Amino acid sequence: MLIAVASKSGTEVDQHFGHAEQFRIYKYSSQGSKEVAVVDVEKYCSFDPDHPFRHRQFDAIVEALEGCRAVVTAQIGELPAQELQKAGIRSVCFTGPIEEALTKTHDTVCEGGCGQRKSCKFD
């Protein structure tokens, strides 16, 4: 399963979806996890008090995350989370070590259907 992570530090999930200028892409499987790419994106958040949906920036992020089943961020707004879901990408909020975030995200997306990572349909 490919999982995108919003991390500025490279070790922790420590960024809001809208503030991320890059996402780290991990391949997560029953054999463990491995960072396979880092993709640069234009920041989604404009800091505009009215905060209109920024289609161009959002669509570019979805394109950059192609193949990812999930994205894990420190925070995400309700509308971007809904739009990611429509694009087939599940959003998960978590702060802390990336390895813990990957496990939590896998378990959330898989919904326990793989028996705790054994014979996961997403491997």
N, C-alpha and C positions, 0 to 999 in steps of 0.2 A: 504494500500500500504506500503510495506517495502522500506525504504530509508536508504542508508548507508551515513554516514557523516564523513569526515576527520576532526577531531578536536583534538587538543592537550589539549586545555583548558577545554573542556567539556561543554562550553557555547557558543563558537563562532566557525564558520567554519574558520579555520585558518591554514590549511595545504594543501600543494601541494599533489596531488595523489601519486606521486613517492616518497615522503618523509614520508608518513604515515606508522606508525608501528602498528596502530590499526584503526579500523573503528567502530563507534557507529551506531548501527542499531535501527531505529525508526519505529514504527507502526504508520502510519499517516492515519487518517480517518476523517469522518465528525464529529465525537465526540471529536476530538483533537489528540494529539500525545503523545506517550509514548516510552521511551527508553526500548528496549526489550533485547538487547545484546550488548556486546563489543567483537569484534573479533580481535585477534592479527594476524599480517601478517609480512612477511619479506619485508623490504623496497624494492620497485621496482627500484628506481633510484640508479644507481651505481656511479654517478658523473664522468663517463667515457666521455671524450670529443667526442668520436665517437658515444656514446649512442646507442649501439645495442639493439634491442628488446630482453628483457629478458623473454623468454617463460616460464621457470619454475616458476619464481616469479609471473609473470602475471597470469598464470593459477591457482596458489595457491590463489591469491587474488580473482579471479572470483569464485573459489570454496568456499572461506570464505564468499562471498557475495551472496551465493545461496538464491534465493527467492526474492532478492531485485530488484525492478523495476528501481531504479535509484541510483546514487552515486553523492553526492555534495561535491565539493572540492574547495579550493581557486584557484587552477590552475591544468591543466592537459594537457599533450602533445597531439598533433593531433593523433599520432598512437595509444596510449593507449585508447583514446576516441573512435576511430573507432573500435578497437578490442572489447571494452566493448559493443558497439552497436551491433556488430555481436553476442555477447554472450547474447543479450537481456537486457542489462543494459544501461540505458540512463545516460550520464554524464552531469552535470550542474555545471557551475562555479559561485561561490558566495562567498563573504566574509561578515561576520557580524553574528548576533545572529542566533543560530540554528533554533529557531522557525520560524523566517522569511525565512530562507533557506528552511525549510520543505514546507512551503506554496508555495514559488516560484517554488520549484522542482515539487511539486504535479501539480501546474497549468501548468508547462511546459510539463510534461509527459502526463497529461490528456488533454492538449490542449483546455481547456475550455469546454470539452464535458459533464462535469457533472453539469454545471450550478452553478459554484462556490461552489463546494463540496457537493451539494445536490444530493443524489442518484448517487454517484460516482461509476463507474464500477470497481474501484480499492479498494473500501471499503471491 
